[in-house]
Amino acid sequence: MSIVNIAMCDFCGRTSREVEYMISNGEDKLHICELCINEAKEKVDARHADKVEPEPAEESEAQPEPADADPIEVDAEVIGE
């Protein structure tokens, strides 16, 4: 008589015989079934859907382009640092 290991989902308790597939952490210590994965994904998706995207910040006054800047003022600022 051989002993058969049946994996059990650590979240819901279903066995690998009750579900289509089971994922383990690679060491066969933790398992999660596809039903729990789907439920977790739905919860994550719902949580992200509830988040409001922030409004883009309004652009402040445009900074002068380097070609538009007065070279004497730029030199004074650099020397003053």
mmCIF file of the N, C-alpha and C atoms, coordinates in Angstrom:
data_MODEL
# 
_entry.id   MODEL 
# 
loop_
_atom_site.group_PDB 
_atom_site.id 
_atom_site.type_symbol 
_atom_site.label_atom_id 
_atom_site.label_alt_id 
_atom_site.label_comp_id 
_atom_site.label_asym_id 
_atom_site.label_entity_id 
_atom_site.label_seq_id 
_atom_site.pdbx_PDB_ins_code 
_atom_site.Cartn_x 
_atom_site.Cartn_y 
_atom_site.Cartn_z 
_atom_site.occupancy 
_atom_site.B_iso_or_equiv 
_atom_site.pdbx_formal_charge 
_atom_site.auth_seq_id 
_atom_site.auth_comp_id 
_atom_site.auth_asym_id 
_atom_site.auth_atom_id 
_atom_site.pdbx_PDB_model_num 
ATOM 1   N N  . MET A 1 1  ? 0.839   -1.178 0.000   1.00 0.00 ? 1  MET A N  1 
ATOM 2   C CA . MET A 1 1  ? 0.000   0.000  0.000   1.00 0.00 ? 1  MET A CA 1 
ATOM 3   C C  . MET A 1 1  ? 0.883   1.240  0.000   1.00 0.00 ? 1  MET A C  1 
ATOM 4   N N  . SER A 1 2  ? 0.640   2.139  -0.931  1.00 0.00 ? 2  SER A N  1 
ATOM 5   C CA . SER A 1 2  ? 1.443   3.353  -1.015  1.00 0.00 ? 2  SER A CA 1 
ATOM 6   C C  . SER A 1 2  ? 0.693   4.533  -0.406  1.00 0.00 ? 2  SER A C  1 
ATOM 7   N N  . ILE A 1 3  ? 1.456   5.439  0.147   1.00 0.00 ? 3  ILE A N  1 
ATOM 8   C CA . ILE A 1 3  ? 0.868   6.632  0.757   1.00 0.00 ? 3  ILE A CA 1 
ATOM 9   C C  . ILE A 1 3  ? 0.882   7.747  -0.288  1.00 0.00 ? 3  ILE A C  1 
ATOM 10  N N  . VAL A 1 4  ? -0.261  8.369  -0.493  1.00 0.00 ? 4  VAL A N  1 
ATOM 11  C CA . VAL A 1 4  ? -0.380  9.455  -1.463  1.00 0.00 ? 4  VAL A CA 1 
ATOM 12  C C  . VAL A 1 4  ? -0.543  10.763 -0.690  1.00 0.00 ? 4  VAL A C  1 
ATOM 13  N N  . ASN A 1 5  ? 0.335   11.715 -0.992  1.00 0.00 ? 5  ASN A N  1 
ATOM 14  C CA . ASN A 1 5  ? 0.219   13.029 -0.364  1.00 0.00 ? 5  ASN A CA 1 
ATOM 15  C C  . ASN A 1 5  ? -0.791  13.857 -1.133  1.00 0.00 ? 5  ASN A C  1 
ATOM 16  N N  . ILE A 1 6  ? -1.768  14.362 -0.436  1.00 0.00 ? 6  ILE A N  1 
ATOM 17  C CA . ILE A 1 6  ? -2.772  15.217 -1.059  1.00 0.00 ? 6  ILE A CA 1 
ATOM 18  C C  . ILE A 1 6  ? -2.574  16.618 -0.503  1.00 0.00 ? 6  ILE A C  1 
ATOM 19  N N  . ALA A 1 7  ? -2.281  17.559 -1.384  1.00 0.00 ? 7  ALA A N  1 
ATOM 20  C CA . ALA A 1 7  ? -2.064  18.939 -0.956  1.00 0.00 ? 7  ALA A CA 1 
ATOM 21  C C  . ALA A 1 7  ? -3.391  19.563 -0.544  1.00 0.00 ? 7  ALA A C  1 
ATOM 22  N N  . MET A 1 8  ? -3.311  20.446 0.450   1.00 0.00 ? 8  MET A N  1 
ATOM 23  C CA . MET A 1 8  ? -4.496  21.139 0.936   1.00 0.00 ? 8  MET A CA 1 
ATOM 24  C C  . MET A 1 8  ? -4.222  22.644 0.887   1.00 0.00 ? 8  MET A C  1 
ATOM 25  N N  . CYS A 1 9  ? -5.186  23.401 0.377   1.00 0.00 ? 9  CYS A N  1 
ATOM 26  C CA . CYS A 1 9  ? -5.051  24.853 0.306   1.00 0.00 ? 9  CYS A CA 1 
ATOM 27  C C  . CYS A 1 9  ? -4.982  25.413 1.729   1.00 0.00 ? 9  CYS A C  1 
ATOM 28  N N  . ASP A 1 10 ? -3.972  26.210 1.990   1.00 0.00 ? 10 ASP A N  1 
ATOM 29  C CA . ASP A 1 10 ? -3.793  26.790 3.319   1.00 0.00 ? 10 ASP A CA 1 
ATOM 30  C C  . ASP A 1 10 ? -4.746  27.954 3.578   1.00 0.00 ? 10 ASP A C  1 
ATOM 31  N N  . PHE A 1 11 ? -5.510  28.357 2.573   1.00 0.00 ? 11 PHE A N  1 
ATOM 32  C CA . PHE A 1 11 ? -6.453  29.461 2.741   1.00 0.00 ? 11 PHE A CA 1 
ATOM 33  C C  . PHE A 1 11 ? -7.880  28.978 2.960   1.00 0.00 ? 11 PHE A C  1 
ATOM 34  N N  . CYS A 1 12 ? -8.307  27.993 2.168   1.00 0.00 ? 12 CYS A N  1 
ATOM 35  C CA . CYS A 1 12 ? -9.706  27.554 2.259   1.00 0.00 ? 12 CYS A CA 1 
ATOM 36  C C  . CYS A 1 12 ? -9.862  26.119 2.743   1.00 0.00 ? 12 CYS A C  1 
ATOM 37  N N  . GLY A 1 13 ? -8.795  25.331 2.715   1.00 0.00 ? 13 GLY A N  1 
ATOM 38  C CA . GLY A 1 13 ? -8.865  23.958 3.184   1.00 0.00 ? 13 GLY A CA 1 
ATOM 39  C C  . GLY A 1 13 ? -9.245  22.935 2.126   1.00 0.00 ? 13 GLY A C  1 
ATOM 40  N N  . ARG A 1 14 ? -9.492  23.370 0.896   1.00 0.00 ? 14 ARG A N  1 
ATOM 41  C CA . ARG A 1 14 ? -9.815  22.403 -0.166  1.00 0.00 ? 14 ARG A CA 1 
ATOM 42  C C  . ARG A 1 14 ? -8.581  21.550 -0.470  1.00 0.00 ? 14 ARG A C  1 
ATOM 43  N N  . THR A 1 15 ? -8.818  20.322 -0.891  1.00 0.00 ? 15 THR A N  1 
ATOM 44  C CA . THR A 1 15 ? -7.718  19.442 -1.270  1.00 0.00 ? 15 THR A CA 1 
ATOM 45  C C  . THR A 1 15 ? -7.459  19.554 -2.762  1.00 0.00 ? 15 THR A C  1 
ATOM 46  N N  . SER A 1 16 ? -6.305  19.048 -3.165  1.00 0.00 ? 16 SER A N  1 
ATOM 47  C CA . SER A 1 16 ? -5.947  19.082 -4.583  1.00 0.00 ? 16 SER A CA 1 
ATOM 48  C C  . SER A 1 16 ? -6.906  18.246 -5.428  1.00 0.00 ? 16 SER A C  1 
ATOM 49  N N  . ARG A 1 17 ? -7.643  17.351 -4.803  1.00 0.00 ? 17 ARG A N  1 
ATOM 50  C CA . ARG A 1 17 ? -8.646  16.559 -5.531  1.00 0.00 ? 17 ARG A CA 1 
ATOM 51  C C  . ARG A 1 17 ? -9.923  17.360 -5.793  1.00 0.00 ? 17 ARG A C  1 
ATOM 52  N N  . GLU A 1 18 ? -10.128 18.437 -5.024  1.00 0.00 ? 18 GLU A N  1 
ATOM 53  C CA . GLU A 1 18 ? -11.350 19.238 -5.158  1.00 0.00 ? 18 GLU A CA 1 
ATOM 54  C C  . GLU A 1 18 ? -11.201 20.413 -6.115  1.00 0.00 ? 18 GLU A C  1 
ATOM 55  N N  . VAL A 1 19 ? -9.985  20.729 -6.502  1.00 0.00 ? 19 VAL A N  1 
ATOM 56  C CA . VAL A 1 19 ? -9.749  21.901 -7.352  1.00 0.00 ? 19 VAL A CA 1 
ATOM 57  C C  . VAL A 1 19 ? -8.993  21.486 -8.599  1.00 0.00 ? 19 VAL A C  1 
ATOM 58  N N  . GLU A 1 20 ? -8.979  22.394 -9.560  1.00 0.00 ? 20 GLU A N  1 
ATOM 59  C CA . GLU A 1 20 ? -8.306  22.098 -10.823 1.00 0.00 ? 20 GLU A CA 1 
ATOM 60  C C  . GLU A 1 20 ? -6.790  22.115 -10.673 1.00 0.00 ? 20 GLU A C  1 
ATOM 61  N N  . TYR A 1 21 ? -6.274  23.127 -9.974  1.00 0.00 ? 21 TYR A N  1 
ATOM 62  C CA . TYR A 1 21 ? -4.834  23.150 -9.734  1.00 0.00 ? 21 TYR A CA 1 
ATOM 63  C C  . TYR A 1 21 ? -4.513  23.826 -8.409  1.00 0.00 ? 21 TYR A C  1 
ATOM 64  N N  . MET A 1 22 ? -3.325  23.502 -7.909  1.00 0.00 ? 22 MET A N  1 
ATOM 65  C CA . MET A 1 22 ? -2.844  23.983 -6.619  1.00 0.00 ? 22 MET A CA 1 
ATOM 66  C C  . MET A 1 22 ? -1.411  24.462 -6.838  1.00 0.00 ? 22 MET A C  1 
ATOM 67  N N  . ILE A 1 23 ? -1.071  25.599 -6.267  1.00 0.00 ? 23 ILE A N  1 
ATOM 68  C CA . ILE A 1 23 ? 0.285   26.129 -6.375  1.00 0.00 ? 23 ILE A CA 1 
ATOM 69  C C  . ILE A 1 23 ? 0.938   26.019 -5.002  1.00 0.00 ? 23 ILE A C  1 
ATOM 70  N N  . SER A 1 24 ? 2.194   25.566 -4.999  1.00 0.00 ? 24 SER A N  1 
ATOM 71  C CA . SER A 1 24 ? 2.920   25.485 -3.727  1.00 0.00 ? 24 SER A CA 1 
ATOM 72  C C  . SER A 1 24 ? 4.092   26.458 -3.774  1.00 0.00 ? 24 SER A C  1 
ATOM 73  N N  . ASN A 1 25 ? 4.687   26.685 -2.625  1.00 0.00 ? 25 ASN A N  1 
ATOM 74  C CA . ASN A 1 25 ? 5.823   27.604 -2.543  1.00 0.00 ? 25 ASN A CA 1 
ATOM 75  C C  . ASN A 1 25 ? 7.121   26.947 -2.989  1.00 0.00 ? 25 ASN A C  1 
ATOM 76  N N  . GLY A 1 26 ? 7.055   25.756 -3.493  1.00 0.00 ? 26 GLY A N  1 
ATOM 77  C CA . GLY A 1 26 ? 8.246   25.057 -3.969  1.00 0.00 ? 26 GLY A CA 1 
ATOM 78  C C  . GLY A 1 26 ? 8.814   24.095 -2.946  1.00 0.00 ? 26 GLY A C  1 
ATOM 79  N N  . GLU A 1 27 ? 8.472   24.288 -1.695  1.00 0.00 ? 27 GLU A N  1 
ATOM 80  C CA . GLU A 1 27 ? 8.938   23.388 -0.646  1.00 0.00 ? 27 GLU A CA 1 
ATOM 81  C C  . GLU A 1 27 ? 7.797   22.508 -0.166  1.00 0.00 ? 27 GLU A C  1 
ATOM 82  N N  . ASP A 1 28 ? 6.651   22.610 -0.814  1.00 0.00 ? 28 ASP A N  1 
ATOM 83  C CA . ASP A 1 28 ? 5.445   21.863 -0.446  1.00 0.00 ? 28 ASP A CA 1 
ATOM 84  C C  . ASP A 1 28 ? 5.001   22.126 0.988   1.00 0.00 ? 28 ASP A C  1 
ATOM 85  N N  . LYS A 1 29 ? 5.276   23.316 1.490   1.00 0.00 ? 29 LYS A N  1 
ATOM 86  C CA . LYS A 1 29 ? 4.830   23.663 2.836   1.00 0.00 ? 29 LYS A CA 1 
ATOM 87  C C  . LYS A 1 29 ? 3.598   24.562 2.801   1.00 0.00 ? 29 LYS A C  1 
ATOM 88  N N  . LEU A 1 30 ? 3.496   25.389 1.786   1.00 0.00 ? 30 LEU A N  1 
ATOM 89  C CA . LEU A 1 30 ? 2.348   26.287 1.645   1.00 0.00 ? 30 LEU A CA 1 
ATOM 90  C C  . LEU A 1 30 ? 1.682   26.048 0.299   1.00 0.00 ? 30 LEU A C  1 
ATOM 91  N N  . HIS A 1 31 ? 0.356   26.032 0.302   1.00 0.00 ? 31 HIS A N  1 
ATOM 92  C CA . HIS A 1 31 ? -0.398  25.789 -0.924  1.00 0.00 ? 31 HIS A CA 1 
ATOM 93  C C  . HIS A 1 31 ? -1.547  26.791 -1.037  1.00 0.00 ? 31 HIS A C  1 
ATOM 94  N N  . ILE A 1 32 ? -1.876  27.129 -2.281  1.00 0.00 ? 32 ILE A N  1 
ATOM 95  C CA . ILE A 1 32 ? -3.049  27.957 -2.548  1.00 0.00 ? 32 ILE A CA 1 
ATOM 96  C C  . ILE A 1 32 ? -3.705  27.420 -3.814  1.00 0.00 ? 32 ILE A C  1 
ATOM 97  N N  . CYS A 1 33 ? -5.031  27.304 -3.772  1.00 0.00 ? 33 CYS A N  1 
ATOM 98  C CA . CYS A 1 33 ? -5.751  26.760 -4.928  1.00 0.00 ? 33 CYS A CA 1 
ATOM 99  C C  . CYS A 1 33 ? -6.164  27.890 -5.867  1.00 0.00 ? 33 CYS A C  1 
ATOM 100 N N  . GLU A 1 34 ? -6.560  27.513 -7.078  1.00 0.00 ? 34 GLU A N  1 
ATOM 101 C CA . GLU A 1 34 ? -6.917  28.528 -8.069  1.00 0.00 ? 34 GLU A CA 1 
ATOM 102 C C  . GLU A 1 34 ? -8.153  29.318 -7.656  1.00 0.00 ? 34 GLU A C  1 
ATOM 103 N N  . LEU A 1 35 ? -9.034  28.724 -6.861  1.00 0.00 ? 35 LEU A N  1 
ATOM 104 C CA . LEU A 1 35 ? -10.224 29.458 -6.409  1.00 0.00 ? 35 LEU A CA 1 
ATOM 105 C C  . LEU A 1 35 ? -9.832  30.598 -5.472  1.00 0.00 ? 35 LEU A C  1 
ATOM 106 N N  . CYS A 1 36 ? -8.887  30.339 -4.583  1.00 0.00 ? 36 CYS A N  1 
ATOM 107 C CA . CYS A 1 36 ? -8.422  31.388 -3.672  1.00 0.00 ? 36 CYS A CA 1 
ATOM 108 C C  . CYS A 1 36 ? -7.601  32.440 -4.416  1.00 0.00 ? 36 CYS A C  1 
ATOM 109 N N  . ILE A 1 37 ? -6.852  32.002 -5.422  1.00 0.00 ? 37 ILE A N  1 
ATOM 110 C CA . ILE A 1 37 ? -6.096  32.956 -6.245  1.00 0.00 ? 37 ILE A CA 1 
ATOM 111 C C  . ILE A 1 37 ? -7.060  33.905 -6.947  1.00 0.00 ? 37 ILE A C  1 
ATOM 112 N N  . ASN A 1 38 ? -8.108  33.356 -7.542  1.00 0.00 ? 38 ASN A N  1 
ATOM 113 C CA . ASN A 1 38 ? -9.083  34.188 -8.243  1.00 0.00 ? 38 ASN A CA 1 
ATOM 114 C C  . ASN A 1 38 ? -9.779  35.153 -7.296  1.00 0.00 ? 38 ASN A C  1 
ATOM 115 N N  . GLU A 1 39 ? -10.134 34.670 -6.099  1.00 0.00 ? 39 GLU A N  1 
ATOM 116 C CA . GLU A 1 39 ? -10.788 35.533 -5.122  1.00 0.00 ? 39 GLU A CA 1 
ATOM 117 C C  . GLU A 1 39 ? -9.859  36.664 -4.679  1.00 0.00 ? 39 GLU A C  1 
ATOM 118 N N  . ALA A 1 40 ? -8.588  36.339 -4.465  1.00 0.00 ? 40 ALA A N  1 
ATOM 119 C CA . ALA A 1 40 ? -7.616  37.357 -4.062  1.00 0.00 ? 40 ALA A CA 1 
ATOM 120 C C  . ALA A 1 40 ? -7.427  38.383 -5.173  1.00 0.00 ? 40 ALA A C  1 
ATOM 121 N N  . LYS A 1 41 ? -7.371  37.927 -6.414  1.00 0.00 ? 41 LYS A N  1 
ATOM 122 C CA . LYS A 1 41 ? -7.203  38.837 -7.553  1.00 0.00 ? 41 LYS A CA 1 
ATOM 123 C C  . LYS A 1 41 ? -8.390  39.788 -7.655  1.00 0.00 ? 41 LYS A C  1 
ATOM 124 N N  . GLU A 1 42 ? -9.604  39.282 -7.458  1.00 0.00 ? 42 GLU A N  1 
ATOM 125 C CA . GLU A 1 42 ? -10.792 40.132 -7.503  1.00 0.00 ? 42 GLU A CA 1 
ATOM 126 C C  . GLU A 1 42 ? -10.735 41.204 -6.421  1.00 0.00 ? 42 GLU A C  1 
ATOM 127 N N  . LYS A 1 43 ? -10.275 40.835 -5.237  1.00 0.00 ? 43 LYS A N  1 
ATOM 128 C CA . LYS A 1 43 ? -10.168 41.805 -4.144  1.00 0.00 ? 43 LYS A CA 1 
ATOM 129 C C  . LYS A 1 43 ? -9.128  42.869 -4.444  1.00 0.00 ? 43 LYS A C  1 
ATOM 130 N N  . VAL A 1 44 ? -7.995  42.460 -4.997  1.00 0.00 ? 44 VAL A N  1 
ATOM 131 C CA . VAL A 1 44 ? -6.947  43.419 -5.351  1.00 0.00 ? 44 VAL A CA 1 
ATOM 132 C C  . VAL A 1 44 ? -7.440  44.349 -6.452  1.00 0.00 ? 44 VAL A C  1 
ATOM 133 N N  . ASP A 1 45 ? -8.083  43.785 -7.470  1.00 0.00 ? 45 ASP A N  1 
ATOM 134 C CA . ASP A 1 45 ? -8.606  44.612 -8.563  1.00 0.00 ? 45 ASP A CA 1 
ATOM 135 C C  . ASP A 1 45 ? -9.635  45.614 -8.052  1.00 0.00 ? 45 ASP A C  1 
ATOM 136 N N  . ALA A 1 46 ? -10.518 45.180 -7.151  1.00 0.00 ? 46 ALA A N  1 
ATOM 137 C CA . ALA A 1 46 ? -11.537 46.076 -6.599  1.00 0.00 ? 46 ALA A CA 1 
ATOM 138 C C  . ALA A 1 46 ? -10.884 47.185 -5.787  1.00 0.00 ? 46 ALA A C  1 
ATOM 139 N N  . ARG A 1 47 ? -9.858  46.846 -5.051  1.00 0.00 ? 47 ARG A N  1 
ATOM 140 C CA . ARG A 1 47 ? -9.174  47.862 -4.241  1.00 0.00 ? 47 ARG A CA 1 
ATOM 141 C C  . ARG A 1 47 ? -8.503  48.899 -5.124  1.00 0.00 ? 47 ARG A C  1 
ATOM 142 N N  . HIS A 1 48 ? -7.898  48.457 -6.221  1.00 0.00 ? 48 HIS A N  1 
ATOM 143 C CA . HIS A 1 48 ? -7.255  49.400 -7.143  1.00 0.00 ? 48 HIS A CA 1 
ATOM 144 C C  . HIS A 1 48 ? -8.293  50.241 -7.881  1.00 0.00 ? 48 HIS A C  1 
ATOM 145 N N  . ALA A 1 49 ? -9.449  49.679 -8.147  1.00 0.00 ? 49 ALA A N  1 
ATOM 146 C CA . ALA A 1 49 ? -10.495 50.427 -8.847  1.00 0.00 ? 49 ALA A CA 1 
ATOM 147 C C  . ALA A 1 49 ? -11.042 51.547 -7.967  1.00 0.00 ? 49 ALA A C  1 
ATOM 148 N N  . ASP A 1 50 ? -11.003 51.355 -6.640  1.00 0.00 ? 50 ASP A N  1 
ATOM 149 C CA . ASP A 1 50 ? -11.501 52.366 -5.713  1.00 0.00 ? 50 ASP A CA 1 
ATOM 150 C C  . ASP A 1 50 ? -10.560 53.552 -5.562  1.00 0.00 ? 50 ASP A C  1 
ATOM 151 N N  . LYS A 1 51 ? -9.305  53.362 -5.892  1.00 0.00 ? 51 LYS A N  1 
ATOM 152 C CA . LYS A 1 51 ? -8.333  54.450 -5.744  1.00 0.00 ? 51 LYS A CA 1 
ATOM 153 C C  . LYS A 1 51 ? -8.582  55.493 -6.821  1.00 0.00 ? 51 LYS A C  1 
ATOM 154 N N  . VAL A 1 52 ? -8.569  56.740 -6.404  1.00 0.00 ? 52 VAL A N  1 
ATOM 155 C CA . VAL A 1 52 ? -8.764  57.847 -7.335  1.00 0.00 ? 52 VAL A CA 1 
ATOM 156 C C  . VAL A 1 52 ? -7.394  58.295 -7.804  1.00 0.00 ? 52 VAL A C  1 
ATOM 157 N N  . GLU A 1 53 ? -7.264  58.408 -9.101  1.00 0.00 ? 53 GLU A N  1 
ATOM 158 C CA . GLU A 1 53 ? -6.010  58.875 -9.657  1.00 0.00 ? 53 GLU A CA 1 
ATOM 159 C C  . GLU A 1 53 ? -5.846  60.361 -9.344  1.00 0.00 ? 53 GLU A C  1 
ATOM 160 N N  . PRO A 1 54 ? -4.675  60.785 -8.869  1.00 0.00 ? 54 PRO A N  1 
ATOM 161 C CA . PRO A 1 54 ? -4.477  62.202 -8.582  1.00 0.00 ? 54 PRO A CA 1 
ATOM 162 C C  . PRO A 1 54 ? -4.493  63.034 -9.855  1.00 0.00 ? 54 PRO A C  1 
ATOM 163 N N  . GLU A 1 55 ? -4.999  64.244 -9.698  1.00 0.00 ? 55 GLU A N  1 
ATOM 164 C CA . GLU A 1 55 ? -5.011  65.174 -10.832 1.00 0.00 ? 55 GLU A CA 1 
ATOM 165 C C  . GLU A 1 55 ? -3.571  65.530 -11.171 1.00 0.00 ? 55 GLU A C  1 
ATOM 166 N N  . PRO A 1 56 ? -3.247  65.639 -12.435 1.00 0.00 ? 56 PRO A N  1 
ATOM 167 C CA . PRO A 1 56 ? -1.876  66.051 -12.775 1.00 0.00 ? 56 PRO A CA 1 
ATOM 168 C C  . PRO A 1 56 ? -1.639  67.479 -12.289 1.00 0.00 ? 56 PRO A C  1 
ATOM 169 N N  . ALA A 1 57 ? -0.453  67.706 -11.754 1.00 0.00 ? 57 ALA A N  1 
ATOM 170 C CA . ALA A 1 57 ? -0.117  69.035 -11.250 1.00 0.00 ? 57 ALA A CA 1 
ATOM 171 C C  . ALA A 1 57 ? -0.071  70.021 -12.408 1.00 0.00 ? 57 ALA A C  1 
ATOM 172 N N  . GLU A 1 58 ? -0.586  71.226 -12.135 1.00 0.00 ? 58 GLU A N  1 
ATOM 173 C CA . GLU A 1 58 ? -0.526  72.257 -13.170 1.00 0.00 ? 58 GLU A CA 1 
ATOM 174 C C  . GLU A 1 58 ? 0.915   72.684 -13.338 1.00 0.00 ? 58 GLU A C  1 
ATOM 175 N N  . GLU A 1 59 ? 1.269   72.938 -14.568 1.00 0.00 ? 59 GLU A N  1 
ATOM 176 C CA . GLU A 1 59 ? 2.631   73.362 -14.821 1.00 0.00 ? 59 GLU A CA 1 
ATOM 177 C C  . GLU A 1 59 ? 2.812   74.782 -14.314 1.00 0.00 ? 59 GLU A C  1 
ATOM 178 N N  . SER A 1 60 ? 3.896   74.964 -13.574 1.00 0.00 ? 60 SER A N  1 
ATOM 179 C CA . SER A 1 60 ? 4.185   76.305 -13.077 1.00 0.00 ? 60 SER A CA 1 
ATOM 180 C C  . SER A 1 60 ? 4.733   77.137 -14.221 1.00 0.00 ? 60 SER A C  1 
ATOM 181 N N  . GLU A 1 61 ? 5.020   78.394 -13.904 1.00 0.00 ? 61 GLU A N  1 
ATOM 182 C CA . GLU A 1 61 ? 5.533   79.286 -14.927 1.00 0.00 ? 61 GLU A CA 1 
ATOM 183 C C  . GLU A 1 61 ? 6.720   78.633 -15.607 1.00 0.00 ? 61 GLU A C  1 
ATOM 184 N N  . ALA A 1 62 ? 6.737   78.710 -16.891 1.00 0.00 ? 62 ALA A N  1 
ATOM 185 C CA . ALA A 1 62 ? 7.808   78.070 -17.638 1.00 0.00 ? 62 ALA A CA 1 
ATOM 186 C C  . ALA A 1 62 ? 9.141   78.736 -17.307 1.00 0.00 ? 62 ALA A C  1 
ATOM 187 N N  . GLN A 1 63 ? 10.145  77.912 -17.100 1.00 0.00 ? 63 GLN A N  1 
ATOM 188 C CA . GLN A 1 63 ? 11.485  78.420 -16.843 1.00 0.00 ? 63 GLN A CA 1 
ATOM 189 C C  . GLN A 1 63 ? 12.088  78.844 -18.170 1.00 0.00 ? 63 GLN A C  1 
ATOM 190 N N  . PRO A 1 64 ? 12.889  79.872 -18.158 1.00 0.00 ? 64 PRO A N  1 
ATOM 191 C CA . PRO A 1 64 ? 13.496  80.300 -19.424 1.00 0.00 ? 64 PRO A CA 1 
ATOM 192 C C  . PRO A 1 64 ? 14.436  79.229 -19.954 1.00 0.00 ? 64 PRO A C  1 
ATOM 193 N N  . GLU A 1 65 ? 14.464  79.113 -21.245 1.00 0.00 ? 65 GLU A N  1 
ATOM 194 C CA . GLU A 1 65 ? 15.385  78.183 -21.877 1.00 0.00 ? 65 GLU A CA 1 
ATOM 195 C C  . GLU A 1 65 ? 16.799  78.712 -21.688 1.00 0.00 ? 65 GLU A C  1 
ATOM 196 N N  . PRO A 1 66 ? 17.777  77.827 -21.650 1.00 0.00 ? 66 PRO A N  1 
ATOM 197 C CA . PRO A 1 66 ? 19.148  78.301 -21.461 1.00 0.00 ? 66 PRO A CA 1 
ATOM 198 C C  . PRO A 1 66 ? 19.563  79.370 -22.473 1.00 0.00 ? 66 PRO A C  1 
ATOM 199 N N  . ALA A 1 67 ? 19.098  79.263 -23.695 1.00 0.00 ? 67 ALA A N  1 
ATOM 200 C CA . ALA A 1 67 ? 19.459  80.260 -24.708 1.00 0.00 ? 67 ALA A CA 1 
ATOM 201 C C  . ALA A 1 67 ? 18.830  81.613 -24.393 1.00 0.00 ? 67 ALA A C  1 
ATOM 202 N N  . ASP A 1 68 ? 17.693  81.623 -23.662 1.00 0.00 ? 68 ASP A N  1 
ATOM 203 C CA . ASP A 1 68 ? 17.006  82.863 -23.326 1.00 0.00 ? 68 ASP A CA 1 
ATOM 204 C C  . ASP A 1 68 ? 17.580  83.522 -22.081 1.00 0.00 ? 68 ASP A C  1 
ATOM 205 N N  . ALA A 1 69 ? 18.349  82.802 -21.292 1.00 0.00 ? 69 ALA A N  1 
ATOM 206 C CA . ALA A 1 69 ? 18.873  83.339 -20.038 1.00 0.00 ? 69 ALA A CA 1 
ATOM 207 C C  . ALA A 1 69 ? 20.005  84.312 -20.325 1.00 0.00 ? 69 ALA A C  1 
ATOM 208 N N  . ASP A 1 70 ? 20.103  85.347 -19.489 1.00 0.00 ? 70 ASP A N  1 
ATOM 209 C CA . ASP A 1 70 ? 21.158  86.339 -19.635 1.00 0.00 ? 70 ASP A CA 1 
ATOM 210 C C  . ASP A 1 70 ? 22.462  85.734 -19.129 1.00 0.00 ? 70 ASP A C  1 
ATOM 211 N N  . PRO A 1 71 ? 23.494  85.606 -19.968 1.00 0.00 ? 71 PRO A N  1 
ATOM 212 C CA . PRO A 1 71 ? 24.743  84.945 -19.570 1.00 0.00 ? 71 PRO A CA 1 
ATOM 213 C C  . PRO A 1 71 ? 25.407  85.621 -18.377 1.00 0.00 ? 71 PRO A C  1 
ATOM 214 N N  . ILE A 1 72 ? 25.272  86.930 -18.233 1.00 0.00 ? 72 ILE A N  1 
ATOM 215 C CA . ILE A 1 72 ? 25.911  87.627 -17.127 1.00 0.00 ? 72 ILE A CA 1 
ATOM 216 C C  . ILE A 1 72 ? 25.246  87.208 -15.808 1.00 0.00 ? 72 ILE A C  1 
ATOM 217 N N  . GLU A 1 73 ? 23.915  87.114 -15.797 1.00 0.00 ? 73 GLU A N  1 
ATOM 218 C CA . GLU A 1 73 ? 23.204  86.688 -14.587 1.00 0.00 ? 73 GLU A CA 1 
ATOM 219 C C  . GLU A 1 73 ? 23.569  85.246 -14.221 1.00 0.00 ? 73 GLU A C  1 
ATOM 220 N N  . VAL A 1 74 ? 23.659  84.384 -15.240 1.00 0.00 ? 74 VAL A N  1 
ATOM 221 C CA . VAL A 1 74 ? 24.038  82.985 -14.997 1.00 0.00 ? 74 VAL A CA 1 
ATOM 222 C C  . VAL A 1 74 ? 25.434  82.917 -14.403 1.00 0.00 ? 74 VAL A C  1 
ATOM 223 N N  . ASP A 1 75 ? 26.377  83.670 -14.961 1.00 0.00 ? 75 ASP A N  1 
ATOM 224 C CA . ASP A 1 75 ? 27.740  83.679 -14.423 1.00 0.00 ? 75 ASP A CA 1 
ATOM 225 C C  . ASP A 1 75 ? 27.754  84.147 -12.978 1.00 0.00 ? 75 ASP A C  1 
ATOM 226 N N  . ALA A 1 76 ? 26.981  85.193 -12.663 1.00 0.00 ? 76 ALA A N  1 
ATOM 227 C CA . ALA A 1 76 ? 26.951  85.731 -11.301 1.00 0.00 ? 76 ALA A CA 1 
ATOM 228 C C  . ALA A 1 76 ? 26.398  84.690 -10.335 1.00 0.00 ? 76 ALA A C  1 
ATOM 229 N N  . GLU A 1 77 ? 25.392  83.953 -10.758 1.00 0.00 ? 77 GLU A N  1 
ATOM 230 C CA . GLU A 1 77 ? 24.817  82.926 -9.890  1.00 0.00 ? 77 GLU A CA 1 
ATOM 231 C C  . GLU A 1 77 ? 25.821  81.806 -9.651  1.00 0.00 ? 77 GLU A C  1 
ATOM 232 N N  . VAL A 1 78 ? 26.509  81.370 -10.694 1.00 0.00 ? 78 VAL A N  1 
ATOM 233 C CA . VAL A 1 78 ? 27.482  80.286 -10.564 1.00 0.00 ? 78 VAL A CA 1 
ATOM 234 C C  . VAL A 1 78 ? 28.632  80.719 -9.687  1.00 0.00 ? 78 VAL A C  1 
ATOM 235 N N  . ILE A 1 79 ? 29.128  81.923 -9.874  1.00 0.00 ? 79 ILE A N  1 
ATOM 236 C CA . ILE A 1 79 ? 30.266  82.428 -9.087  1.00 0.00 ? 79 ILE A CA 1 
ATOM 237 C C  . ILE A 1 79 ? 29.837  82.603 -7.636  1.00 0.00 ? 79 ILE A C  1 
ATOM 238 N N  . GLY A 1 80 ? 28.605  83.048 -7.424  1.00 0.00 ? 80 GLY A N  1 
ATOM 239 C CA . GLY A 1 80 ? 28.117  83.282 -6.072  1.00 0.00 ? 80 GLY A CA 1 
ATOM 240 C C  . GLY A 1 80 ? 27.917  82.003 -5.272  1.00 0.00 ? 80 GLY A C  1 
ATOM 241 N N  . GLU A 1 81 ? 27.854  80.870 -5.904  1.00 0.00 ? 81 GLU A N  1 
ATOM 242 C CA . GLU A 1 81 ? 27.624  79.616 -5.185  1.00 0.00 ? 81 GLU A CA 1 
ATOM 243 C C  . GLU A 1 81 ? 28.818  79.148 -4.529  1.00 0.00 ? 81 GLU A C  1 
# 
